[in-house]
Amino acid sequence: MTTPEHKEQLTELRQAHPGWFVSYDSGTRVWSAFSRRIPDRREREAGIDFLIKEPSAQRMNEELARQAEILAALPDPPARPALPRTFPRP
């Protein structure tokens, strides 16, 4: 059963890190966070995770903050070339 303290911590984590779906499993006592989008290769190579599991809300907050720092430090991805607006002729 999730305690009122866990519910409060869950709300705080979700508000502080809106790019992640955060949950708490009272059976295993594990905090989990799934990224709301799948990291690209460049982000994965820099250390961005899709799933994070931590034993406490504090450690989860620290790890999600670290993930945000990694993302902020990454340069913008190269621009993709514009696609032609017409169909190629045979």
C-alpha positions in Angstrom: 0.0 0.0 0.0 1.3 3.4 -0.9 1.6 5.8 2.0 0.5 9.4 1.9 4.2 10.3 2.1 4.9 8.2 -1.0 2.0 9.8 -2.8 3.4 13.3 -2.0 6.9 12.3 -3.1 5.4 10.9 -6.3 3.5 14.1 -7.1 6.7 16.2 -6.4 8.8 14.0 -8.7 6.2 14.1 -11.5 6.0 17.9 -11.3 9.8 18.3 -11.1 10.4 16.0 -14.1 7.5 16.2 -16.6 9.5 14.4 -19.3 9.3 11.2 -17.2 6.5 8.9 -16.1 7.4 8.2 -12.4 5.8 5.4 -10.4 6.3 3.7 -7.0 5.8 -0.1 -6.4 4.9 -0.6 -2.8 5.4 -4.3 -3.1 9.0 -4.2 -4.2 9.6 -0.7 -2.7 11.2 0.5 -6.0 10.8 3.8 -7.7 10.7 3.6 -11.5 10.8 6.3 -14.2 10.2 5.8 -17.9 11.2 8.5 -20.3 8.2 9.9 -22.2 10.2 9.6 -25.4 12.7 7.1 -26.6 16.3 8.5 -26.5 18.1 8.6 -29.8 21.5 7.0 -30.4 23.3 10.2 -29.6 21.5 10.6 -26.3 22.0 6.9 -25.3 25.8 7.2 -26.1 25.9 10.3 -23.7 24.3 8.2 -20.9 20.6 9.0 -21.3 18.4 6.1 -20.1 14.8 5.0 -21.1 14.1 3.3 -17.7 15.5 4.2 -14.3 15.0 2.3 -11.1 16.0 3.6 -7.7 15.4 2.5 -4.1 14.3 5.9 -2.8 12.5 9.1 -4.0 15.6 11.1 -3.2 17.9 9.0 -5.3 15.3 9.0 -8.1 15.2 12.8 -8.0 19.0 13.0 -8.1 19.2 10.6 -11.1 16.5 12.4 -13.0 18.3 15.7 -12.4 21.5 14.1 -13.7 19.7 13.0 -16.8 18.5 16.5 -17.4 22.0 17.9 -17.0 23.3 15.4 -19.6 20.5 16.4 -22.0 21.2 20.1 -21.5 24.9 19.6 -22.2 24.3 17.8 -25.5 24.7 19.9 -28.7 21.6 20.2 -30.9 21.3 17.4 -33.4 22.3 18.1 -36.9 19.5 19.4 -39.1 17.9 16.9 -41.4 17.9 17.9 -45.1 14.5 19.1 -46.4 12.5 16.6 -48.4 11.5 17.6 -51.9 7.9 18.6 -52.2 7.3 16.9 -55.5 7.4 13.3 -56.6 10.4 12.3 -58.7 9.6 11.7 -62.3 10.4 8.4 -63.9 
